[in-house]
């Protein structure tokens, strides 16, 4: 493995605990709701919503707006009636996701040896607000919004390399999602898998699949930094 110049990070699940954060926010706004079920159902609408954009059923739509479309449907499914102010506040919970315990310290270590950037389907304002609140030390915030393509479209991965005038091999995708890494690998990027077993909550621990094809495997960001001798 040649040492990469840029580490590009998936964010939802890899850097921040979307499930725990959304579950807590849902319970605080909708007393009595099953926060775990609500969080997972909201997330489950993510890929189908993006598919509507890819199919042309919807024009280019940023994730904030897709989250709101999913939320409005979800509230009906759960039999919950919220006023517009509460809906807007709950929808912006995705801007307030808490980082995993190792994230800030681990990213800071990795930043000492690499340029670190986001590569997320989240929109720019969402990622900026999240970074500000959680003190995530990005060198640059990149998003599907920049490339007008959602991951796993090749334009996202190749776009990072192009922005930095690098070859794809000089960029490493860091994620907890095997499909994200496989797509990046197909575009020529190096890959690092970081295990986040509680991404979907403590009751649904994620198993580790066959990770032999990825360049690096790490338990968390500090482990990743250790492997790069930082």
Secondary structure, 3 states (H helix, E strand, C coil): CCCCCEEEECCECCCECHHHHHHHHHHHHCCCCCHHHHHHHHHHHHHHHHHHHHCCCCCCCCHHHHHHHHHHHHHHHCCCCCCHHHHHHHHHHHHCCCECCCHHHHHHHHHCCCEEEEEECCCHHHHHHHHHHHCCCCCEEEEHHHHCCCCCCHHHHHHHHHHCCCCHHHEEEEECCHHHHHHHHHCCCEEEEECCCCCCCHHHCCCCCCCCCCCEEECCHHHHHHHCCC
